[in-house]
Amino acid sequence: MTESKILTRKQAVLRAEQWHSEGKQIVFTNGCFDILHLGHIDYLEKARRFGDKLILGLNTDASVSCIKGPLRPVVNEYARARLMAALAFVDAVTLFDEETPLELIQALKPDILVKGDDYAIANIVGADFVIQNGGWVQTIPLVAGYSTTALIKKIQEAYH
């Protein structure tokens, strides 16, 4: 069942077109989601509330390594995609290999683009595109004390 929510880019675009034709509001967010934690759950659950369907753009392993460094990701893309797809409030997961999700956002044409409030709307990749196409951008407060980087550091400190 979870694998049916993991879509290629082409499949994700077709699904988004179908949902739009049904009058559904599509929310898009993206990230690495390397080690699933409370901050991720809270963020994604809140993101989904802004629309009818939530599509999650997931960085590939190569993309995560470029962003986070050669020791990341800790969890491979297949496992991360399955974990994200298992969440009830995530309707589709699609991987992207580019440095940013701009091409994916342009292909999916979401109605609402969501990121954490550690981003200013002016700095959110794809914000201009979504707004120019009649959508809007929303930031969500992050749960204090939860980040994958902090979690990895805590684990390393406990075992050194």
Secondary structure, DSSP 8 states (H G I E B T S, - for coil): -GGGGEE-HHHHHHHHHHHHHTT--EEEEEE---S--HHHHHHHHHHHTTSSEEEEEEE-HHHHHHHH-TT--SS-HHHHHHHHHTSTT--EEEEE-SSSSHHHHHHH--SEEEEETTS-GGGSTTHHHHHHTT-EEEEE---TT--HHHHHHHHHHHT-
